[in-house]
């Protein structure tokens, strides 16, 4: 299907205007990445520790310290839950472009409050919460825009630019804090503030780029601005409006909107909400998205991203600079892996196979670390180890890097891609918003729980118990993907309906094969089925559809 879609895509569709839009919205992934990369290393900076009391004292034990660190790191996740909800309203009412502008503004305000906190713990939490209101929206707005604007043959690549930018942000955040730890005194707050200013740089770049980006043609069609939708589609594809490729996309968009209007269960917020859970095909989609988020977030790799210095220390890497350097290299590994996934895997070998490979790599990594920590329990308390144990410890550190490779190839790319491409246009913003709310709620719980899980004795699981838990969840995720996740590479957004209306037990295993070329003029054209194209309609359907709306 993907090869047919690529062969059917005119060369003009791969143009500078599409690239500009992909870069503008793809860079939004750096919002999350910067926060994860910066805050995980910021809380280990000596200046930040001294300024906000992040050490064990007679009045603050290890459990209280873990809770305080968890509050600071997790506050963006709490705000992001609200941000993901705001994004549903902003995306549908304002459009993808204006939603981007308002989220950048909120993001900038939050960062300014955070970096001017001057020792105030409450202001740190407030600033990071407001940052989350902006950052949380990026995970809904950007994937939705990229899915709606990209040619279907490279839709996976375009959305994975967003997930790759997450690791660009993580990598830059890690290196920024490592650099400031080397060159700025431990006695000044500039040590962590200078690195945090990266947030303002990226928010400003995206805000300026949004002034020159084109609005999503699918959103324009949804709100009845059909002429502008056709014009923007023509510009994004660099083809005349009457070109068969452009017309096929417009026909599919209008056909899906007509089907959705016939199946609508009411106006306002409650109508799409009921459609999401009552209609069989939509119910499978939302449960699939929620399942991917639950299993992905608790598989452990995201926790390692946020608390990387602590995990490297746990496995024997000592010294503040050494931990930060090892963490920075971890960011490079994940960034390169994300690029490999975007350019060589997710569209070429498919979403399902790419995800399965990533989960297997991650499972092997987590299992090795769990076995190592069980066999050498003294490593976490700093006991001197034998030569064999040291070699095994080096292997554990290597597998930390491999876990990052598996996460970047697997869950991290798919968690944005699937949510953006599986939903019908009418409920896309709501469905993606709900999935990302669930994503951030789980990430918040995860970032709060992991420092406590690593403690020996109640309420902790101990380091070895934590990694056995991660291994079990990762293995469960592999089974879930094998049975429930359908292959969506090469399918048009409008062609998804046919697949998700199959019996639930066939969707994950055989859905793509059973519906190849069905339900979409674009797919039928790609497979050379001229009879089906004629049967499904012609260019005049767009005009007829436009007349119905006026």
Secondary structure in CASP SS format (residue, H / E / C, confidence):
PFRMAT SS
TARGET T0000
AUTHOR 0000-0000-0000
METHOD secondary structure of the structure
MODEL  1
X C 1.00
X H 1.00
X H 1.00
X H 1.00
X H 1.00
X H 1.00
X H 1.00
X H 1.00
X C 1.00
X C 1.00
X H 1.00
X H 1.00
X H 1.00
X C 1.00
X C 1.00
X H 1.00
X H 1.00
X H 1.00
X H 1.00
X H 1.00
X H 1.00
X H 1.00
X H 1.00
X H 1.00
X H 1.00
X H 1.00
X C 1.00
X C 1.00
X H 1.00
X H 1.00
X H 1.00
X H 1.00
X H 1.00
X H 1.00
X H 1.00
X H 1.00
X H 1.00
X H 1.00
X H 1.00
X H 1.00
X H 1.00
X H 1.00
X C 1.00
X C 1.00
X C 1.00
X H 1.00
X H 1.00
X H 1.00
X H 1.00
X H 1.00
X H 1.00
X H 1.00
X C 1.00
X C 1.00
X C 1.00
X C 1.00
X E 1.00
X C 1.00
X C 1.00
X E 1.00
X C 1.00
X H 1.00
X H 1.00
X H 1.00
X H 1.00
X H 1.00
X H 1.00
X H 1.00
X H 1.00
X H 1.00
X H 1.00
X H 1.00
X H 1.00
X H 1.00
X H 1.00
X H 1.00
X H 1.00
X H 1.00
X H 1.00
X H 1.00
X H 1.00
X H 1.00
X H 1.00
X H 1.00
X H 1.00
X H 1.00
X H 1.00
X H 1.00
X H 1.00
X H 1.00
X H 1.00
X H 1.00
X H 1.00
X H 1.00
X C 1.00
X H 1.00
X H 1.00
X H 1.00
X H 1.00
X H 1.00
X H 1.00
X H 1.00
X H 1.00
X H 1.00
X H 1.00
X H 1.00
X H 1.00
X H 1.00
X H 1.00
X H 1.00
X H 1.00
X H 1.00
X H 1.00
X H 1.00
X H 1.00
X C 1.00
X C 1.00
X C 1.00
X C 1.00
X C 1.00
X H 1.00
X H 1.00
X H 1.00
X H 1.00
X H 1.00
X H 1.00
X H 1.00
X H 1.00
X H 1.00
X H 1.00
X H 1.00
X H 1.00
X H 1.00
X H 1.00
X H 1.00
X H 1.00
X H 1.00
X H 1.00
X H 1.00
X H 1.00
X H 1.00
X H 1.00
X H 1.00
X H 1.00
X H 1.00
X H 1.00
X H 1.00
X H 1.00
X H 1.00
X C 1.00
X C 1.00
X H 1.00
X H 1.00
X H 1.00
X H 1.00
X H 1.00
X H 1.00
X H 1.00
X H 1.00
X H 1.00
X H 1.00
X H 1.00
X H 1.00
X H 1.00
X H 1.00
X H 1.00
X H 1.00
X H 1.00
X H 1.00
X H 1.00
X H 1.00
X H 1.00
X H 1.00
X H 1.00
X H 1.00
X H 1.00
X H 1.00
X H 1.00
X H 1.00
X H 1.00
X H 1.00
X H 1.00
X H 1.00
X C 1.00
X C 1.00
X C 1.00
X C 1.00
X C 1.00
X C 1.00
X H 1.00
X H 1.00
X H 1.00
X H 1.00
X H 1.00
X H 1.00
X H 1.00
X C 1.00
X H 1.00
X H 1.00
X H 1.00
X H 1.00
X H 1.00
X H 1.00
X H 1.00
X H 1.00
X H 1.00
X H 1.00
X H 1.00
X H 1.00
X H 1.00
X C 1.00
X C 1.00
X C 1.00
X C 1.00
X C 1.00
X C 1.00
X H 1.00
X H 1.00
X H 1.00
X H 1.00
X H 1.00
X H 1.00
X C 1.00
X C 1.00
X C 1.00
X H 1.00
X H 1.00
X H 1.00
X H 1.00
X H 1.00
X H 1.00
X H 1.00
X H 1.00
X H 1.00
X H 1.00
X H 1.00
X H 1.00
X C 1.00
X C 1.00
X C 1.00
X C 1.00
X C 1.00
X C 1.00
X H 1.00
X H 1.00
X H 1.00
X H 1.00
X H 1.00
X H 1.00
X H 1.00
X H 1.00
X H 1.00
X H 1.00
X H 1.00
X H 1.00
X H 1.00
X H 1.00
X H 1.00
X H 1.00
X H 1.00
X H 1.00
X H 1.00
X C 1.00
X C 1.00
X C 1.00
X C 1.00
X C 1.00
X H 1.00
X H 1.00
X H 1.00
X H 1.00
X H 1.00
X H 1.00
X H 1.00
X H 1.00
X H 1.00
X H 1.00
X H 1.00
X C 1.00
X H 1.00
X H 1.00
X H 1.00
X H 1.00
X H 1.00
X H 1.00
X H 1.00
X H 1.00
X H 1.00
X H 1.00
X H 1.00
X H 1.00
X H 1.00
X H 1.00
X H 1.00
X H 1.00
X H 1.00
X H 1.00
X C 1.00
X C 1.00
X C 1.00
X H 1.00
X H 1.00
X H 1.00
X H 1.00
X H 1.00
X H 1.00
X C 1.00
X H 1.00
X H 1.00
X H 1.00
X H 1.00
X H 1.00
X H 1.00
X H 1.00
X C 1.00
X C 1.00
X C 1.00
X C 1.00
X C 1.00
X H 1.00
X H 1.00
X H 1.00
X H 1.00
X H 1.00
X H 1.00
X H 1.00
X H 1.00
X H 1.00
X H 1.00
X H 1.00
X H 1.00
X H 1.00
X H 1.00
X H 1.00
X H 1.00
X H 1.00
X H 1.00
X H 1.00
X H 1.00
X H 1.00
X H 1.00
X H 1.00
X H 1.00
X H 1.00
X H 1.00
X C 1.00
X C 1.00
X C 1.00
X C 1.00
X C 1.00
X H 1.00
X H 1.00
X H 1.00
X H 1.00
X H 1.00
X H 1.00
X H 1.00
X H 1.00
X H 1.00
X H 1.00
X H 1.00
X H 1.00
X H 1.00
X H 1.00
X H 1.00
X H 1.00
X H 1.00
X H 1.00
X H 1.00
X H 1.00
X H 1.00
X H 1.00
X H 1.00
X H 1.00
X H 1.00
X C 1.00
X H 1.00
X H 1.00
X H 1.00
X H 1.00
X H 1.00
X C 1.00
X C 1.00
X C 1.00
X C 1.00
X C 1.00
X H 1.00
X H 1.00
X H 1.00
X H 1.00
X H 1.00
X H 1.00
X H 1.00
X H 1.00
X H 1.00
X H 1.00
X H 1.00
X H 1.00
X H 1.00
X H 1.00
X H 1.00
X H 1.00
X H 1.00
X H 1.00
X H 1.00
X H 1.00
X H 1.00
X H 1.00
X H 1.00
X C 1.00
X H 1.00
X H 1.00
X H 1.00
X H 1.00
X H 1.00
X H 1.00
X H 1.00
X H 1.00
X H 1.00
X H 1.00
X H 1.00
X C 1.00
X C 1.00
X C 1.00
X H 1.00
X H 1.00
X H 1.00
X H 1.00
X H 1.00
X H 1.00
X H 1.00
X H 1.00
X H 1.00
X H 1.00
X H 1.00
X H 1.00
X H 1.00
X H 1.00
X H 1.00
X H 1.00
X H 1.00
X H 1.00
X H 1.00
X H 1.00
X H 1.00
X H 1.00
X H 1.00
X H 1.00
X H 1.00
X H 1.00
X H 1.00
X H 1.00
X H 1.00
X C 1.00
X C 1.00
X C 1.00
X C 1.00
X C 1.00
X C 1.00
X C 1.00
X C 1.00
X H 1.00
X H 1.00
X H 1.00
X H 1.00
X H 1.00
X H 1.00
X H 1.00
X H 1.00
X H 1.00
X H 1.00
X H 1.00
X H 1.00
X H 1.00
X H 1.00
X H 1.00
X H 1.00
X H 1.00
X H 1.00
X H 1.00
X H 1.00
X H 1.00
X H 1.00
X H 1.00
X C 1.00
X C 1.00
X C 1.00
X C 1.00
X C 1.00
X C 1.00
X C 1.00
X C 1.00
X C 1.00
X C 1.00
X C 1.00
X H 1.00
X H 1.00
X H 1.00
X H 1.00
X H 1.00
X C 1.00
X C 1.00
X C 1.00
X H 1.00
X H 1.00
X H 1.00
X H 1.00
X H 1.00
X H 1.00
X H 1.00
X H 1.00
X H 1.00
X H 1.00
X H 1.00
X C 1.00
X C 1.00
X C 1.00
X C 1.00
X C 1.00
X C 1.00
X H 1.00
X H 1.00
X H 1.00
X H 1.00
X H 1.00
X H 1.00
X C 1.00
X C 1.00
X C 1.00
X H 1.00
X H 1.00
X H 1.00
X H 1.00
X H 1.00
X H 1.00
X H 1.00
X C 1.00
X C 1.00
X C 1.00
X H 1.00
X H 1.00
X H 1.00
X H 1.00
X H 1.00
X H 1.00
X H 1.00
X H 1.00
X H 1.00
X H 1.00
X C 1.00
END
